[in-house]
Amino acid sequence: MKAIKWISGIVVVVVVISVAGIYGYLRSTLPDYDGEITVPGLAGEVKVIRDSYGMPHIYAKTDQDGFFALGYSMAQDRLFHMDIVRRAARGKLAEVLGKSLVPVDKLFRTITAAKTVEEIAAEYPDEAVDAMKAYTAGVNYYLKNHGGALPIEFTILGYQPEPWHYTDGVAVHYYMAWDLNGAFDHEMLNASVISKVGPELASQLFPSYPQGYPTILPQGTTALDFLKTLNLARRHLSTVGGGASNSWVISGKKSITGQPILANDPHLGHGIPGIWYEAHLITPSLNVSGSYLPGNPYAVIGANQHVAWGFTNVMADDADFYIEKINPDNPDQYLFKGNWENMRVKNEIIKVKGGQEVNLSIKLTRHGPIIDSVNEYKETEGTALAMRWTAYEQLKVKAFHDLNVAKDIDDIEKAAEYFKCPGQNWVYADDKGNIGFWAAVAIPIRKGFSGSLPVPGWNGEYEWQGYVPTDQQPHMRNPERGWIATANNKHVGDDYPHSISHYYAMPDRYIRIKEMLTARDKLGVDDFKEIHGDYLVVLAREWVPLFLEAIRGLKLSDNEQQSLTLLENWDMVAGADQVAPTIFHATINSIVKMTFQKRLGDDLYKEYVKNKYTVFNSLRNLVNQGHADWFDDPDTTGTENFKDVISLSFREAVTYLEKNVSSDVKDWKWGKIHTITFKHPFAGSSALMAHFLNIGPFPIGGSIATVNPQSYNMNKDKLWNIKSGASLRYITDFANRKNSFRVIPAGISGNFMSPHYDDQADLWRKIKYRPFVLDEDSVENDQKYYLKMLPE
């Protein structure tokens, strides 16, 4: 017995020591936010004051010292995040993650081959290069002198990060241009659907925008393989592609203070850490605070003491695919206007962790890289697919520099000249009372084709004729109505002579924002917060009456009758504690499945419903037509219409909920199945890692196109897990800049041991905020950490 006690005691001691050791190691990965360090090369003293949420406020006597401290601070908090993003853009993920990432590396190396990161950086203006080099010096100083263990991810993967290079900031920009691109998916998907169902039926599934809905400006097979590779990349990188967003601004005419108020919430894929890093930089030429891309020294979205700005995705068709004819006698030649032209050939080597190196030969035509090699495609009919992308000519950084130092609306609109890719709707205001909007995007001038499908590349008839001049892009300044809003909806009427996009978002968010902006004569910051959190479902307001008409009169079960009653009494707000939203969303999921799956087939259907905006834009048009072949079940002898689809879908939805949620309708609360989890890239490796690294799950309201969007994956059979939403929210009030607010979904730090890993999660979920400040008094009043950097 005594021996057993001794053995038990020894085991306990070993476990305690092991746990203490692990805990001590994990604690050692946390950076030191306090203290004093001496740094060679600084021009003067730098103060890094971090607030109660860990966000750095950097005070420097020169711009270069400020950018140095910014790089140092980001490396403290997001080093692994920065490294993975630059690796993704450079096609170097397999080197640390293994052979499953080889297709992703092939994808990025191919789509960036027409113009490399280094070639783009060579065109950057001197002030941007200087900023990026100073930022880089800060990152590398931290790498050499951090004094503790690196973040746990590096240990798990067993590698040390390479020194940062200033061109890695360009790689981050390239990465975001890819993430916000919609053409890669849609054109390939469109081509695949045409090959499956023919051009007539396919044309009904890809409307550019539902007919009769509002615009921003007032009225006056290889393909399927490529999609699978894109999906693989997005799954590993926690992105959704073609990100959506909201922004709105009111002038003094509409505000209770008599000065502009601006709000923005970009919608991107949810992950941990989040895409944005928050910082405040104060130098002789800068007093700018906002959201930064880790790896880049400029605030992408934010404000300085004179101006504020926000972005939403233009949803631009900024890429085209060309079918090239290949010389049967020379696979490195392609036909153009009757002549065989030589391709440029780049040979790349992809290093693979635990495996053999992979050789990749990238071929480039005048239109861009041949993308077939991404999927191991073998040429069978003497053709190949090349991609032309505006990023090869229009990926610039000068606009960010000019935005950060802008003093008024004129400076902002001059900066728009240099911002083309990824195309963004700029909404902005200045301290003189001006408000404005500009669709800052490279719009290719296409003659004789729309750009919605791959086109022949050999005859020269489908070449871009340059770009639409900046002053001809949609824009407005100080509209008489006193407000501007964008929500990825259509910009202009059909009389606009150029094609901007074929895949705008659903109009619902814009409709609802417009309603809320015009419901009152005057609005304030609290009203803007209410808009940020709005869960009213415009689609339900339109379709529930159709549901009731189709379902009433049917012989219903008890649960079906209860469901019908709940829909009849629903206020159309998708609250987490309500049952009606569950019934509605289960029904529309069934409607989508019944309408499209049989004709498209399982694989193509799964790809199509990933583009939820396209799905519901097309459904809206089909419903408004009153009859469509898509509603007719090809397996029956009769002819079904939308009313038939509704009644069948409603019954199927109730049966599904009975089987998968509960036999009691009262248990079907929306938040029970509609949940959000912020997932770390490693969380899929084990339940233990998921427990420590993930944030959530949490019940949440909202829907696909509510102003507060909580977009779920329609391919999932059992759970509506949220995939994307507001990646930040911010509001700035020009009447009182201390009455401005911000929040991100998780926290400033990417280290799960940090208290700032998830300290904003509850704020974000509950539509609460923390202060957005520019003045030194507010910074010092909220000081939690203080790091002093001294010149040597």
C-alpha positions in Angstrom: 0.0 0.0 0.0 2.8 2.4 0.9 4.5 1.7 -2.4 1.3 2.5 -4.3 1.1 5.8 -2.4 4.7 6.6 -3.3 4.1 5.8 -6.9 0.9 7.8 -7.0 2.7 10.7 -5.4 5.6 10.5 -7.9 3.1 10.5 -10.8 1.3 13.5 -9.4 4.6 15.4 -9.0 5.7 14.5 -12.6 2.3 15.7 -14.0 2.5 18.9 -12.0 6.1 19.6 -13.1 5.2 18.8 -16.7 2.1 21.0 -16.6 4.1 23.8 -15.0 6.9 23.4 -17.6 4.4 23.6 -20.4 2.7 26.6 -18.9 6.1 28.3 -18.3 7.1 27.7 -21.9 3.8 29.0 -23.2 4.1 32.1 -21.0 7.6 32.7 -22.5 6.0 33.1 -25.9 4.3 36.3 -24.8 6.0 39.5 -25.8 7.0 42.1 -23.2 4.9 45.3 -23.7 6.6 47.2 -20.9 10.2 48.4 -20.3 12.9 50.3 -22.0 15.1 49.1 -25.0 18.0 50.7 -26.8 17.8 50.5 -30.6 20.6 51.3 -33.0 19.5 53.6 -35.8 16.6 55.4 -34.2 16.6 59.2 -34.7 15.0 59.9 -31.3 12.9 58.5 -28.5 9.9 56.4 -29.4 7.0 55.8 -27.0 4.7 52.7 -27.5 1.7 53.1 -25.2 -0.7 50.2 -25.3 -4.2 50.7 -24.1 -6.4 48.3 -22.1 -7.0 46.2 -25.2 -3.3 46.0 -26.1 -3.5 48.3 -29.1 -0.3 50.3 -29.6 -0.3 54.1 -29.8 3.1 54.9 -31.2 4.7 58.4 -30.7 7.8 59.0 -32.7 9.9 62.1 -33.7 10.3 60.9 -37.3 8.1 59.0 -39.7 10.8 56.3 -40.1 11.0 55.7 -36.3 7.2 55.4 -36.2 7.1 52.8 -39.0 10.0 50.9 -37.2 8.0 50.8 -34.0 4.9 49.7 -35.9 6.8 46.8 -37.4 8.2 45.8 -34.0 4.7 46.0 -32.4 3.0 43.9 -35.1 5.8 41.3 -34.9 5.1 41.1 -31.2 1.5 40.3 -31.8 1.1 38.7 -35.2 4.4 37.2 -36.3 2.9 33.8 -37.4 0.0 35.5 -39.1 2.3 37.7 -41.1 4.5 34.8 -42.0 1.6 32.6 -43.2 0.2 35.4 -45.4 3.5 36.2 -47.1 4.1 32.4 -47.6 0.6 32.1 -49.1 1.2 34.9 -51.6 4.7 33.6 -52.5 3.5 30.0 -52.9 5.6 28.7 -50.0 3.0 27.0 -47.7 3.9 23.4 -48.5 7.4 24.1 -47.2 6.1 24.3 -43.7 2.6 22.6 -43.9 3.3 19.6 -46.2 2.3 18.2 -49.5 -1.4 18.8 -49.2 -0.7 22.5 -49.7 1.2 22.0 -53.0 -1.9 22.8 -55.1 -2.3 26.1 -53.2 1.4 26.9 -53.8 0.9 26.2 -57.5 -2.1 28.4 -57.6 -0.4 31.4 -56.0 2.9 31.0 -58.0 0.9 30.8 -61.2 -1.5 33.7 -60.7 1.3 36.0 -59.6 3.8 34.9 -62.3 2.8 37.6 -64.8 4.1 40.3 -62.4 6.0 39.2 -59.4 6.1 40.8 -56.0 9.5 42.1 -56.7 8.5 43.6 -60.0 5.5 45.4 -58.4 7.7 46.7 -55.5 10.1 48.1 -58.0 7.4 50.5 -59.1 6.5 51.8 -55.7 7.2 55.5 -55.0 10.2 56.4 -52.8 8.1 57.4 -49.7 6.3 54.0 -49.7 9.6 52.1 -50.1 11.1 54.1 -47.2 8.1 53.4 -45.0 8.2 49.7 -45.8 11.9 49.4 -45.2 11.6 51.1 -41.9 8.7 48.8 -40.9 10.8 45.9 -42.1 13.7 46.9 -39.8 11.3 46.9 -36.9 10.0 43.4 -37.6 13.6 42.1 -38.0 14.8 43.8 -34.9 12.1 42.0 -32.9 13.1 38.7 -34.6 16.7 39.1 -33.5 16.1 40.5 -30.0 12.7 39.3 -28.7 14.4 37.3 -25.9 11.8 34.6 -25.5 10.2 31.8 -27.4 8.5 32.4 -30.7 4.7 31.8 -30.9 3.6 28.2 -30.4 2.7 27.7 -34.1 6.4 27.9 -35.1 7.3 25.2 -32.5 4.4 22.9 -33.7 5.5 23.2 -37.3 9.2 23.0 -36.5 10.6 26.0 -38.3 12.0 29.5 -37.7 10.7 32.4 -39.7 13.0 34.0 -42.2 13.9 37.6 -41.9 11.2 40.0 -43.2 11.9 41.7 -46.5 10.2 44.9 -47.5 8.7 43.3 -50.5 6.8 41.0 -48.2 4.5 43.9 -47.7 3.7 43.8 -51.4 3.0 40.1 -51.0 0.4 40.9 -48.3 -1.2 43.4 -50.8 -1.2 40.7 -53.5 -2.9 38.3 -51.1 -5.7 40.7 -50.4 -6.3 41.4 -54.1 -6.7 37.6 -54.5 -9.0 37.3 -51.4 -11.3 40.1 -52.6 -11.5 38.8 -56.2 -14.8 37.4 -57.4 -14.0 36.8 -61.1 -11.9 33.7 -60.4 -14.9 31.9 -59.0 -17.7 33.2 -61.1 -16.4 32.9 -64.6 -15.2 29.4 -64.0 -18.5 28.5 -62.4 -20.5 30.1 -65.2 -18.5 28.1 -67.8 -19.1 24.9 -65.9 -22.9 25.5 -65.6 -23.2 26.3 -69.3 -21.4 23.0 -70.1 -23.9 21.2 -67.9 -27.3 22.8 -68.7 -26.8 24.9 -71.8 -26.5 28.6 -72.2 -30.3 29.4 -72.0 -30.8 27.9 -68.5 -27.4 29.0 -67.3 -28.1 32.6 -68.2 -30.9 32.6 -65.6 -28.4 31.6 -62.9 -25.9 34.5 -63.3 -27.8 37.7 -63.3 -25.6 40.7 -62.7 -28.2 42.3 -60.4 -31.9 41.7 -59.6 -34.0 43.8 -61.9 -35.7 46.9 -60.3 -33.5 47.1 -57.2 -31.6 50.3 -56.1 -28.1 51.5 -57.0 -25.6 53.4 -55.0 -25.9 56.5 -57.2 -29.5 57.9 -57.4 -31.3 56.9 -60.6 -30.9 59.0 -63.7 -14.7 21.2 -66.4 -11.1 22.5 -66.2 -13.1 25.3 -64.7 -14.5 23.1 -62.0 -11.0 21.8 -61.1 -9.8 25.4 -60.8 -12.7 26.1 -58.4 -11.7 23.1 -56.2 -8.1 24.5 -56.0 -9.5 28.0 -55.0 -11.7 26.3 -52.3 -8.7 24.4 -50.9 -6.7 27.7 -50.6 -9.6 29.5 -48.9 -10.3 26.6 -46.5 -6.7 26.6 -45.3 -6.5 30.4 -45.2 -9.9 31.1 -43.6 -11.1 33.4 -46.4 -14.3 33.4 -48.4 -13.4 35.3 -51.6 -15.0 38.5 -52.9 -15.6 39.9 -49.4 -18.7 42.0 -48.9 -19.1 45.1 -46.6 -21.2 48.0 -45.5 -20.3 51.7 -45.3 -22.3 54.8 -44.9 -21.8 58.5 -44.2 -24.0 61.4 -43.4 -23.3 65.1 -43.7 -24.2 67.8 -41.2 -27.5 68.1 -42.9 -28.5 64.6 -41.6 -26.6 64.5 -38.3 -27.8 65.8 -35.0 -24.4 67.5 -34.4 -24.3 69.3 -37.7 -21.1 67.5 -38.7 -20.4 64.3 -40.7 -20.6 60.8 -39.1 -19.1 57.8 -40.9 -19.3 54.1 -40.4 -17.8 51.0 -42.0 -17.8 47.2 -41.4 -16.0 45.1 -44.0 -17.2 41.5 -44.2 -14.5 38.9 -44.5 -13.9 35.3 -43.5 -13.9 34.6 -39.8 -10.7 33.2 -38.3 -8.4 33.6 -35.4 -6.5 35.8 -35.4 -8.6 38.1 -37.4 -7.4 39.8 -40.6 -7.0 43.2 -39.1 -4.4 44.7 -36.7 -5.3 47.9 -34.9 -2.8 50.7 -34.3 -2.4 54.4 -33.9 0.7 56.2 -35.3 1.7 59.7 -34.3 4.7 61.3 -36.1 5.5 64.8 -37.5 3.4 64.1 -40.6 1.0 61.5 -39.3 -1.7 61.1 -36.6 -3.6 58.2 -38.1 -5.4 55.3 -36.4 -7.1 52.4 -38.0 -7.0 48.8 -39.2 -3.8 47.5 -40.8 -3.0 44.4 -42.7 -0.3 42.7 -40.7 2.9 43.0 -42.8 2.0 46.5 -44.2 2.8 49.9 -42.6 -0.3 51.9 -43.7 -3.7 52.1 -42.2 -6.1 50.5 -44.8 -9.3 51.8 -43.1 -9.4 54.5 -40.5 -9.0 58.2 -39.7 -6.6 61.0 -39.0 -7.3 64.3 -37.4 -8.7 65.7 -40.7 -10.4 62.9 -42.6 -12.0 59.5 -42.2 -12.6 56.7 -44.7 -14.1 53.3 -45.1 -14.0 50.6 -47.9 -16.5 48.1 -49.4 -15.7 45.8 -52.2 -16.7 47.0 -55.7 -17.3 43.3 -56.6 -15.5 44.2 -59.8 -15.0 41.9 -62.7 -11.3 42.5 -62.7 -10.1 39.4 -64.5 -10.8 37.6 -67.8 -10.0 34.2 -69.0 -8.7 33.5 -72.5 -8.8 30.2 -74.4 -5.5 29.9 -76.1 -4.8 27.7 -79.1 -1.5 25.8 -78.6 0.8 24.9 -81.5 0.6 21.1 -81.9 4.3 21.1 -82.9 5.5 23.3 -80.1 3.6 23.4 -76.7 5.4 26.6 -75.8 3.7 28.6 -78.6 0.2 29.9 -78.9 -1.8 31.5 -81.7 -2.5 35.2 -81.9 -3.9 36.9 -85.1 -2.5 34.2 -87.3 0.9 34.0 -85.9 2.5 31.6 -83.4 3.9 33.5 -80.4 6.4 32.2 -77.9 5.3 31.9 -74.3 7.5 33.1 -71.5 8.3 30.0 -69.4 9.2 30.3 -65.7 10.5 27.2 -63.9 9.8 27.1 -60.2 10.7 24.6 -57.4 8.2 24.1 -54.6 9.8 22.8 -51.4 7.7 20.3 -49.5 8.0 19.5 -45.8 8.6 15.8 -45.5 8.4 15.2 -49.2 10.2 15.6 -52.5 10.5 19.0 -54.2 7.9 19.7 -56.9 8.9 21.2 -60.3 6.4 23.7 -61.7 6.6 25.1 -65.2 4.6 28.3 -65.5 3.8 29.5 -69.1 2.7 33.0 -69.8 1.0 34.5 -72.8 0.2 38.1 -73.7 -3.0 37.6 -71.7 -1.4 36.2 -68.6 -0.4 32.9 -67.0 -1.8 29.6 -68.3 -3.7 28.3 -65.3 -4.2 24.7 -66.4 -1.1 23.5 -64.6 -2.6 24.4 -61.3 -4.8 21.3 -61.6 -2.4 18.9 -63.4 -4.6 19.5 -66.5 -3.4 17.7 -69.6 -4.1 19.4 -72.9 -6.4 17.2 -75.0 -7.6 19.5 -77.7 -4.7 21.9 -78.3 -6.1 24.6 -76.0 -5.2 26.1 -72.7 -6.7 28.7 -70.4 -4.9 32.0 -69.6 -5.9 34.6 -67.1 -5.6 38.4 -67.3 -6.0 40.2 -64.0 -5.9 43.9 -63.3 -3.5 43.3 -60.4 -0.7 42.8 -63.0 -0.9 46.5 -64.0 -2.8 48.2 -61.1 -1.6 46.9 -57.8 -0.2 50.1 -56.2 0.4 51.4 -52.7 0.7 55.2 -53.2 -3.0 55.6 -52.4 -2.6 54.2 -48.9 0.2 56.7 -48.2 -1.9 59.6 -49.5 -4.9 58.5 -47.6 -3.0 58.3 -44.3 -1.7 61.9 -44.7 -4.8 63.4 -46.4 -6.0 66.8 -45.0 -9.3 67.1 -46.8 -11.7 65.6 -49.4 -9.6 66.9 -52.3 -6.6 64.9 -51.0 -8.7 61.8 -50.7 -10.1 62.0 -54.2 -6.6 62.6 -55.6 -5.5 59.4 -53.8 -8.3 57.5 -55.6 -6.4 58.0 -58.8 -3.8 55.6 -57.5 -6.1 52.9 -56.1 -7.4 50.4 -58.7 -6.9 46.9 -57.3 -8.6 45.3 -55.4 -11.4 47.6 -56.4 -13.0 49.3 -53.4 -15.9 51.7 -52.9 -14.4 54.6 -50.9 -16.7 56.4 -48.5 -15.2 59.4 -46.8 -15.6 62.7 -44.9 -13.5 65.6 -43.8 -13.5 68.1 -40.9 -14.7 70.8 -43.3 -18.1 69.0 -43.4 -17.7 67.3 -46.8 -18.7 63.7 -47.6 -18.1 61.7 -50.7 -17.9 58.4 -52.5 -15.7 57.0 -55.2 -15.6 53.6 -56.9 -11.8 53.3 -56.8 -11.3 50.4 -59.2 -9.7 49.5 -62.5 -12.6 48.9 -64.9 -11.3 47.3 -68.1 -12.8 48.7 -71.3 -14.2 45.7 -73.1 -15.5 46.1 -76.7 -18.0 43.5 -77.9 -17.9 41.2 -74.9 -19.0 41.3 -71.3 -16.2 39.5 -69.5 -18.6 37.0 -67.8 -17.2 34.0 -69.6 -13.9 32.7 -71.0 -13.3 34.1 -74.6 -11.1 33.1 -77.5 -7.6 34.5 -77.2 -6.3 33.7 -80.7 -8.3 36.2 -82.8 -7.5 39.5 -81.0 -11.2 40.4 -80.9 -11.5 40.4 -77.1 -8.6 42.5 -75.9 -9.0 45.2 -73.3 -9.0 48.7 -74.7 -7.3 50.2 -71.6 -9.2 51.3 -68.5 -12.1 53.6 -67.7 -10.5 57.0 -66.6 -10.8 57.7 -62.9 -13.1 60.7 -63.4 -15.5 58.5 -65.3 -15.8 56.0 -62.5 -18.9 56.2 -60.3 -18.5 58.9 -57.7 -20.4 61.7 -55.8 -19.6 64.5 -53.5 -22.0 66.2 -51.0 -25.3 64.9 -52.4 -28.3 67.0 -51.6 -30.0 64.2 -49.7 -27.2 64.3 -47.1 -26.2 60.6 -47.1 -24.2 58.0 -49.0 -24.3 54.2 -48.5 -22.6 51.3 -50.2 -23.3 47.6 -49.6 -21.7 45.9 -52.6 -24.8 46.6 -54.6 -25.0 47.9 -58.2 -23.4 51.3 -58.7 -25.2 52.9 -61.6 -28.1 52.3 -64.0 -28.0 50.3 -67.1 -27.1 53.4 -69.1 -23.6 53.4 -67.8 -21.4 52.4 -70.8 -19.0 50.0 -69.1 -19.4 46.7 -67.3 -18.2 46.9 -63.7 -19.5 43.6 -62.3 -21.5 40.6 -63.0 -21.8 39.5 -59.4 -23.1 42.2 -57.2 -24.2 41.3 -53.7 -27.9 40.9 -52.9 -29.5 44.4 -52.5 -31.0 43.6 -49.1 -28.3 45.3 -46.9 -28.4 48.5 -49.0 -32.2 48.5 -48.9 -32.2 48.2 -45.1 -29.4 50.7 -44.5 -31.2 53.2 -46.8 -34.5 52.7 -44.8 -32.7 53.3 -41.5 -30.9 56.4 -42.7 -34.0 57.9 -44.1 -36.4 56.9 -41.3 -35.3 59.9 -39.2 -34.5 63.5 -40.2 -31.4 63.5 -38.0 -29.1 60.7 -36.8 -26.4 60.3 -34.3 -23.7 57.8 -33.3 -26.2 55.6 -31.4 -28.3 55.3 -34.5 -25.2 54.1 -36.4 -24.7 51.5 -33.8 -28.3 50.3 -34.2 -27.7 50.0 -38.0 -24.5 48.0 -37.4 -26.5 45.5 -35.3 -29.6 45.3 -37.5 -31.0 41.7 -38.0 -34.1 42.5 -40.1 -34.3 40.1 -43.1 -35.5 42.0 -46.2 -35.7 38.7 -48.1 -38.1 37.3 -45.5 -40.2 40.5 -45.7 -40.6 39.9 -49.4 -41.0 36.1 -49.4 -42.9 35.2 -46.2 -46.2 36.5 -47.7 -45.5 34.2 -50.7 -44.9 31.3 -48.2 -48.1 32.0 -46.4 -50.1 32.1 -49.6 -48.6 28.8 -50.8 -49.0 27.0 -47.4 -52.4 28.1 -46.2 -55.1 25.7 -47.1 -52.8 22.7 -47.1 -53.5 19.9 -44.7 -50.8 20.4 -42.0 -49.4 18.4 -39.2 -49.3 19.9 -35.7 -45.7 21.0 -36.1 -46.4 22.4 -39.6 -49.3 24.4 -38.3 -47.3 25.8 -35.4 -44.5 26.7 -37.9 -47.0 28.5 -40.1 -48.4 30.4 -37.2 -44.9 31.5 -36.2 -44.2 32.7 -39.7 -47.5 34.6 -39.7 -46.6 36.5 -36.5 -42.9 37.0 -37.2 -41.5 40.5 -37.2 -38.9 39.5 -39.8 -36.0 40.0 -37.4 -33.6 37.1 -37.2 -33.0 37.1 -33.4 -31.0 34.2 -31.9 -33.8 33.4 -29.4 -36.6 33.3 -32.0 -38.0 30.2 -33.8 -39.4 31.8 -36.9 -36.0 32.5 -38.4 -35.1 28.8 -38.1 -38.2 27.8 -40.1 -37.6 30.5 -42.7 -34.0 29.6 -43.3 -34.6 25.9 -43.3 -37.3 26.5 -45.9 -35.2 28.7 -48.2 -32.4 26.1 -48.0 -34.8 23.5 -49.3 -36.1 25.9 -52.0 -32.5 26.4 -53.2 -31.9 22.7 -53.2 -35.2 21.8 -54.9 -34.7 24.5 -57.6 -31.1 23.8 -58.6 -29.7 20.5 -57.4 -31.2 18.0 -59.9 -30.3 19.9 -63.0 -26.8 21.0 -61.8 -25.8 17.7 -60.3 -24.2 17.3 -56.8 -20.7 18.6 -57.5 -21.8 21.7 -59.5 -24.6 22.4 -57.1 -22.2 22.5 -54.2 -20.0 25.0 -56.0 -23.0 27.1 -57.1 -24.5 27.6 -53.6 -21.2 28.8 -52.2 -22.0 32.0 -54.1 -25.1 32.9 -52.0 -25.5 36.3 -53.5 -25.6 34.9 -57.0 -28.1 32.2 -55.8 -30.6 34.6 -54.4 -30.2 37.3 -57.0 -31.1 34.6 -59.6 -33.9 33.3 -57.5 -35.4 36.8 -57.1 -35.5 37.2 -60.8 -37.0 33.8 -61.3 -39.7 34.5 -58.7 -40.5 37.8 -60.3 -40.9 36.2 -63.7 -43.7 34.1 -62.2 -42.6 30.9 -64.0 -39.2 29.3 -64.7 -38.1 26.0 -65.9 -35.8 25.8 -62.9 -38.9 25.4 -60.6 -40.1 22.4 -62.7 -38.9 19.1 -61.3 -37.4 17.2 -64.3 -38.3 13.9 -62.7 -42.0 14.4 -62.6 -44.6 14.4 -65.4 -46.3 17.6 -64.2 -45.0 21.2 -64.3 -44.2 22.7 -61.0 -44.1 26.4 -60.2 -42.6 28.4 -57.3 -45.7 27.9 -55.2 -45.3 24.1 -55.5 -41.6 24.5 -54.6 -42.5 26.5 -51.5 -45.1 24.0 -50.2 -42.7 21.0 -50.7 -39.8 22.9 -49.2 -41.8 24.0 -46.2 -42.8 20.4 -45.4 -39.2 19.2 -46.0 -37.9 21.9 -43.7 -40.2 21.0 -40.8 -39.3 17.3 -41.2 -35.6 18.2 -41.2 -36.0 20.2 -38.0 -38.0 17.5 -36.3 -35.3 14.9 -37.1 -32.1 17.0 -36.5 -33.1 19.5 -33.8 -36.1 18.5 -31.8 -39.6 17.1 -32.1 -40.8 20.2 -30.1 -41.1 23.4 -32.2 -40.2 25.6 -29.2 -36.7 24.1 -29.2 -36.0 25.4 -32.8 -34.4 28.6 -31.7 -32.3 30.2 -34.4 -29.2 30.6 -32.1 -29.3 26.9 -31.3 -28.2 25.9 -34.8 -26.9 29.2 -36.1 -23.6 29.6 -34.3 -20.3 31.2 -34.7 -16.8 29.9 -33.9 -13.6 31.8 -34.7 -11.3 29.0 -35.8 -7.6 28.9 -35.6 -5.9 27.2 -38.6 -4.5 24.5 -36.4 -7.9 23.8 -34.7 -8.8 21.0 -37.1 -5.8 18.9 -35.9 -7.3 17.9 -32.6 -10.1 18.6 -30.2 -7.6 19.6 -27.6 -6.1 22.3 -29.9 -9.5 23.5 -30.9 -10.4 23.9 -27.2 -7.5 26.2 -26.5 -7.2 28.0 -29.9 -10.8 28.5 -31.0 -13.2 31.1 -29.7 -16.7 29.9 -29.5 -19.1 28.5 -30.5 -21.6 31.2 -29.6 -25.3 31.4 -30.6 -26.0 34.4 -32.8 -28.8 36.0 -34.9 -28.7 37.5 -38.3 -28.8 36.0 -41.8 -27.1 35.8 -45.2 -27.9 39.4 -46.1 -28.9 41.2 -42.9 -27.0 44.5 -42.3 -25.2 42.7 -39.5 -24.4 39.7 -41.7 -24.0 36.2 -40.4 -23.5 34.2 -43.5 -23.6 30.4 -43.2 -22.5 27.5 -45.4 -25.6 26.2 -47.3 -23.8 22.9 -48.1 -23.9 21.8 -44.4 -26.7 19.4 -43.7 -27.0 19.8 -39.9 -25.6 23.2 -38.7 -25.6 26.7 -40.0 -22.1 27.5 -38.9 -21.1 31.1 -39.6 -18.4 31.5 -42.1 -18.0 35.3 -42.6 -19.2 38.6 -41.2 -18.0 42.0 -40.0 -14.2 41.8 -39.7 -14.3 45.2 -37.9 -16.8 47.9 -37.0 -15.9 51.5 -36.7 -17.8 54.8 -36.4 -16.2 58.3 -36.4 -18.0 61.5 -35.3 -16.5 64.7 -36.7 -18.3 66.9 -34.1 -16.5 65.1 -31.3 -13.7 62.8 -32.3 -13.7 61.3 -28.7 -17.3 60.1 -29.5 -15.8 57.6 -32.1 -15.7 53.9 -31.7 -14.2 50.7 -33.0 -14.2 46.9 -32.4 -12.8 43.8 -34.0 -14.1 40.2 -33.6 -11.4 38.7 -31.4 -8.4 40.7 -30.2 -5.1 42.4 -31.1 -2.9 39.4 -30.3 -2.5 36.2 -32.2 -1.1 34.4 -29.1 -3.8 32.3 -27.4 -2.0 32.9 -24.0 -2.5 36.6 -24.3 -5.4 38.3 -22.5 -5.8 40.3 -25.8 -6.4 37.1 -27.9 -10.2 37.3 -27.4 -10.9 40.3 -25.2 -13.1 42.0 -27.9 -15.1 39.0 -28.8 -18.0 39.7 -26.4 -18.0 43.4 -27.5 -18.3 42.4 -31.1 -21.1 39.8 -30.5 -23.1 42.3 -28.5 -22.6 45.3 -30.9 -20.6 47.1 -28.3 -17.5 49.1 -28.9 -14.3 50.6 -27.5 -13.1 54.1 -28.0 -11.4 55.2 -31.3 -9.2 58.1 -30.2 -6.6 60.4 -31.7 -5.8 62.7 -28.8 -2.9 62.2 -26.4 -4.9 62.7 -23.3 -7.3 59.9 -24.1 -4.4 57.6 -24.9 -2.6 58.3 -21.6 -5.9 57.9 -19.6 -6.2 54.4 -21.0 -2.5 53.4 -20.7 -2.0 49.8 -19.7 1.6 49.1 -21.0 4.5 51.4 -21.8 7.5 50.6 -23.9 10.2 53.2 -24.4 12.6 52.9 -27.4 15.8 54.9 -27.1 18.4 55.6 -29.8 21.8 54.0 -29.2 
